[in-house]
Amino acid sequence: MKLELEAEEARELLVLIVDRLIDEAGLSDADRASLRRWRSEGMRAGSDGMKELTARINADIDRALKSKEKSAIMKPDWR
C-alpha cells in the first residue's frame, strides 16, 4: 500500500496539531503567540519548511506501513 500526503494536507495536519497544542498545553500568552506566528509566517504553504515537513511525514508514513507489512508476514498462523 502506498500513502502519501500532499503539501496542503500536511499543512492542515500541522495546523490541527499546533491548534491543539495551543489550546491544551497550558502555555503562556507569549508562547502561544510565538507558535501562531511561526505557523502563519514560517510554515506557509510552499515554504521550504513545509516542503521538508511534508517529505518527513511521508517518509514516516512509508516506514510505518512497511513495518506493519513486515510484522504481519512474520506472525505465526496459530495465533
N, C-alpha and C positions, 0 to 999 in steps of 0.2 A: 504494500500500500504506500502511496506517496501523498503526503500532505504538505502544502507549502502556503504560507501566508503572504499576501501582497503587502506592500508598504502601508497602504491605508488601513488594512486590517491590523497590522502590528501597531500602528498609531492608536487605533481605537482601544486595543488591549492595554497599551501604555496609559492612556487617559483613564480607563477604568481602574487600573491598579493605583495610579497616583491619587485619583479622587478618593478612593477608599482609604489610602494611607493618610491623606489629609484629614479625613473625617474621623478616623478611628484610632490614630496613633498617639493622640494627646500631645501633639506638637505645639510649640509656641506660635503666636501670630506671625512672628518674623520668619520662622522656619516654613510655615505653610505658604507664606508669600513667596519665599525663595523657591519652593517646589513648583508653585504655579508659574512663576516667571521662567524657570528652567524649562518646564513643559511647553510653554507657549512660545518662547524665544529660541531655546536651544534645540528642541526636538520637533521643529516644524516639518511638515511633510516635504520630502525631497532633500532634507538636510543630510549631511554626511553622518551625523549621529543616528538619524532614523534609518539610513541605509545599513549602517553597521548593526544596529539593534535588530532589524529585520533579518539580516543574514544570520545573526547569532540565534535568534528564536527558531528560525528554520533548521539550523544545524542541530539544536537541542531536540526539536520535534523528531527529526530524522533519526537521531541517536536513540531516543526513547522508543520509537517504533521498531527499530532494528533489534533493540534489546528485548522487547516483548516478543518479537518474532522468534528470536533465538531461544528464549526460555520456554516458549510453547512447544518448540520442537524437542527440547531436551526432557520434558516432563514424561515420566513413565505412564504407561497406559492404565495401570492398575489403580490409580488414584481416583 
